[in-house]
Amino acid sequence: MARLDKKACLVTGGASGIGLAAAQVFAREGGKVMIADRNQAALDAAVAANPGLIPYAVDVSDPAEVEAMVRAAVDRLGGVEVAVLNAGVGSAGTPLDGHSIEDFDRVIGVNLRGVWLCLRELVKVMKPRGRGSIMLTASIHGHAARTLASPYTTAKHGLVGMAKGAALELAAHGVRVNTVDPGFTDTPLLAGALSAIVPGDAEAGAAVLSRAIPMRRLGRPEEVAEVMLFLASDESSYCTGASFAVDGGVLAAWGPTPD
């Protein structure tokens, strides 16, 4: 039997990268999947390539839009049993004193506040039913830090704490909350950073970055998605409040004072 047989699944940031990979894996395993994203063109392309997915355009930093998204998921899917809160944006590689307030607010607004807004609405749906699995896409940057990424690191650390608090609050209601913490994964979000490592040459940038990864390569979105599938399925029924790194060994290598 399919591992997500007819389970109702919502994936934010689902039109590309890790989000789309998760949606594809969930659909492969029998899930009914809605992908939500603010990029309409990417949504259209994702659904054209994966006709079973249900698209929904949303800005997760807007409370009214998030509320409408969850209502739409309930209407279209019959509820929400699995949610991957994956929508996120990057931040420029800039020293702490060089970041603008606007950039900080933008990153926190999507990567932290936006996830909390989604979580708040999903709880209203899942608690009465007494079941559910929610995954927050955090990052290795939620457990350790690199320089020049203070807004992003702040947001991802916040997600780890958010998941722990929500897991404790919801455990008695049958709702599980965990983070999935990707390392350097070959997605559109990483592409700009790769081009910055070796200006104008993302492939060369990837080769340089890979030398800092114990497994000596970038991760693939589908590798992260398979961990999400485990957390979405009943196989992970005793897992909550935990963080699942998918990082090729990076966190094992990073010490308390990473370079």
Secondary structure by P-SEA (a helix, b strand, c coil): cccccccbbbbccccccaaaaaaaaaaaaccbbbbbcccaaaaaaaaaacccbbbbbbccccaaaaaaaaaaaaaacccccbbbccccccccccccccccaaaaaaaaacccaaaaaaaaaaaaaccccccbbbbbbccccccccccccaaaaaaaaaaaaaaaaaaaacccccbbbbbbbbcccccccaaaaaaaaccccaaaaaaaaaaaccccccccaaaaaaaaaaaacccccccccbbbbcccccccccccccc
